[in-house]
């Protein structure tokens, strides 16, 4: 859109054109400021230890598993 305006002889900044396009509801699929972001997620890494002591941690309220009643 911005290049088409330049070809027609209309001079304005690219950000002004993007702002006007946003106000009019026109989507631009080519220009994006942040195309990707860093993610350090590696999925399920390692193994879960077996529960040899058969401990259960089914707390129904806060701090219940720490206090034995």
N, C-alpha and C positions, 0 to 999 in steps of 0.2 A: 504494500500500500504506500509506504514512504517513498520507495523508488519510483512508483508510478506518478506520485505528486511531483517529484523532482523532474521527471521527464516532461511533465506538462508545464513546468516553469514555476510551480508553486514552491516557495522555500519556507520550510519550518523544520524544527528539530524532530528527531525520531521519537523522543519521549512525548512531545506534544501530540503527535499523530497517534501514538499508543494510548494516551489518555483519552483523546476524543473517540477512538475506536471502542474503548472500554465503556464510555458513557453511552454510546450508541448501541452497545451490545454486539459489536462485531468481534468475532474470535479470530485470533491469529495463531496458527499452529506451528509456524516456522520459528518465530523469535520467542525464546524463553530465557530469562535471566539465569535461573538455576536449573540446569537440565538434569543434574544428578547430585546426589549427596553421598557422603561416606557412610558405610555401614560395616561395623566390625562383627556382625552376627555370623556365627559359623555353624549354627544348627545344634543338634545334640552331639556334644563332644564328650568322649569318655564313657565309662560304664557306671551304673548305679550299684552301690555296694549292697550285698544281700542282707536281709534283716535277720541275723542269727539270733538276736535276743528277743525277737517277736514283740517289739515295742510298738504300741499304737499311740498316735498323736491325733486324737479326734477331739479337739477342744471345741466346746460350743460357745464359750465366752472368752474374753481377753485374759491372758495370763493364767488360764486354767491348767495348762499342761505343765507349768512351772511349780504350782502349789499342789501338794498331795493332800487330799481331804478324805 
